[in-house]
């Protein structure tokens, strides 16, 4: 696998186009970043409910209801967002060429590959960072009664990285409801496509 950090992405239209089969079907998804932001905003509520539940469980285990996020956890958030994209990149099949872009002014980091992948593989690629860097640290924090500094730092880190994966969860939903089993998914430009 070849991973290339491409740096700043001036325009979404600058993403490379892929050679798609003639019968490839575009996802029914927003055509631009503003539309995507509108579409994923409601997806934050279930994640916020999950975070609140983790906080209640942890507080019941420790007897402490007020913990301020630790400096370590807060400082780890920004590198965590970049690590999130590398986890996407590492999840692509061996031999895939993956490019990592950033458009910080629009709040966008992206791992991009024109490599066609199976429906299941696309779901795994989309889910991996949210599960590994968001849900896992939040779960460890919630279920650890320790008041150790490192354990407390997992709260802000896990919360931020779980919320940062909301676009990925939206992609998973679109894949589950739009892409038939046995199909393949491929990115081209800003859009996702599926085909058999």
N, C-alpha and C positions, 0 to 999 in steps of 0.2 A: 504494500500500500504506500502511496506517495501522498504526503500531506504538505500543502504549501500555504504559508501565511501570505495572503495577498494584500493585507492592509486595508486602507480606506476605500470604501465603495462609494463613489460620487453619486451614482444614480442606480436605482434598482434595474433600470433598463440595460445597465452595463454587465449584468450577469450573463454568462455564456449560454447560448442556446444549444440544445442537444439534438442529435439526429434521432428523431422519434419515428416509430412506425406510422404509416398513413392512418391506421385505425386507432391511434392513441386518443383517449378521451380525457379532456381537461377536467380537473376537479371543479366542482361548484364551490369556489372560494373567492374571497375578495381579490380584485385585480390590482390593488395598490396598498401601500402601507397604511394609509388612513383607514381604508375599509377593513384591513386586518385588525387594527387597534380597536375599532368599533365592535368587530365580531368577537374578539377574545375578552373584552371587558367583563361580560357576565360570567366567564369561566373563573374569575378570581374568587367569587363568593364561596363555592364549595371548598376551595383550597384554604380560604380564610377560616371556614368552619372547622376544617381538619386541624389547622394550626391552633385554634382556640381549644379544641378537644385535647390536643397534646399538652397544652398549657395547663388545663384543668387536671389531667392525669398526673402530670409531673408535680403540680402543686399539692395534690392529695398524697402522693408518695413522700414528699419531702416536708410537708407542713409549711412551706414557704410560698406565699402567694405573690410576692413582689420581688422580682429579680430584674435588675436593669441589664440590658444586653452588654456583654463584656466587650472591651475594646478589641480583643483578639478576634472575636467572631465578626465584629463589624468591619475590621480591616481585611478580613479574609473574603469578604463578599465580592469585591471587584475582581481579584484574581480568580475567584470561583466562577464568575460569569465567563471568563475566557476559558477556564478548565471545562466548563459545560460544553463549549463548542468542540474542544479536543476530544471529549468523550463521544460526542456525535461522530467525529471523524474516525476515531478508533473502532467504532461500531460498524463501519462500512466493510464490505467483503475485502479480503486480501486481493490486491491487484487494482483496487479502485483508486482513482486520482481524486483527492479531496482538496478543496480550496477553502480557506477560512478568511472571511471578510469582516470588517467592522465599519459601522456607520454610527459612531457614538452619538453624533448630534441628533439622530433619530431614535436612539436607544436600541440599535440593532447590531447584533453579532450573529454571524451565520456560518455554518459549515455546509458547504455546497459540493455536490458531486453529480455529474451527469450519468453516472453508472446506474443502469436499471437494476432494481433489487426486487425480491419477492415482496408481496404484501406483508407477510409476517416480519421479514427483515426490516422493512420500512417502519413498522410499528416498534420494533426493538430499537432501531436507530433513534426514533423520536422519543421513546420512553426512557432510555438509559440515563441521561443526565439528571432528569427530574427525580428518578428513583434513587440513583447513587448519591447525588449531591444535595438533594432536597429532602425526600422522604426518609431516607436512611439516617442522616444526621438528626432530623427532627424526631424520629422514632427512638433513637438512642438517647437523645436528651430527655424525651418524655418518660422513658422506662428506666432511667438511671437515677437512683435516689441520691447519688453522690452530689455534693455541692462543690466539687472540684472545679477550678477555673476553666479547664478544658471542656468539661461537660456543660457548663453554663454557656460557653462560647458557641456551642452547637445550635442554640436557639436562633440567634439572628442569622447565622449562616444558613441553616436548614430552611428557615422561613423565606429568606430572600431567594435562595436557589429553587425552592419549590414554586414560588410565585413567578420567578423568571422562566419557568418551564411551561407556563400556561399556553403559549403559542404551540408548543410541542404537543400538549394534550389536545388542543384543538385539531392539530394535524392527525392525531390518532383517531379522534372521533370521526373526522371526515373520511379517513381511510376505512374505518369499520363500517360506516353507513353507505359509502359510495363505491368502494372497490370490491368486486367479487372475489371470493376465495379462488386461489390458483392464478390470480392476475399478478402483473408486475407493476411497479411504480417507478417513475422516472421524473427527474426535475429538468425543466428547460426554461431558462430565464427565471422569472419570478414565480412561474406557475408549476403545479404538480400535475402529472398525467398518469393514467393507468392504461394498461393494455394486456391482452392475453397472447 
